[in-house]
């Protein structure tokens, strides 16, 4: 996912703003292509930007820039651990454009998220990784992360979500 190159171009990590909207959508489409998923449609794109930059943001975005151009991002938000009685920083997405990999951008984004978790006094950081993404799994393991073998990820969506919410 992110291997060291001899002289990587220094990255600038910064919070995204509404002015970055086109670049954010471009990067999200890049992630969809990487994950072999359909990209967000026009409605989803509008909601994503509203939820990022509206009056009550639902998540935050850090951008990694190389030569002044966004080349990767991290989307994150807080959840809460009742047992730790502390927030958890949940890393929803960490993505670097394929042509920018090897410059330690993924590492810089991850480190910035870890710093933010500490600043917020979070008890931990959580995220999910696709089981086929061995590069990402190895990257996270090299950073000291551990797999949670005891936990299974569940999802309720679409018709099942509508049915449970209706009654």
Protein Blocks (a to p, Z undefined) as FASTA:
>chain_A
ZZcdfbacddddddddfklmmmmmmmmmmmmmmnopacddfklmmmmmmmmmmmbdfbdc
ddddeehiafbdcdddddddfklopacdddfbacddfklgonlmmmmmmmmmmmmmmmno
pabdcddddfklmmlmmmmmmnopacdfkbccdddehjllmmmmmZZ
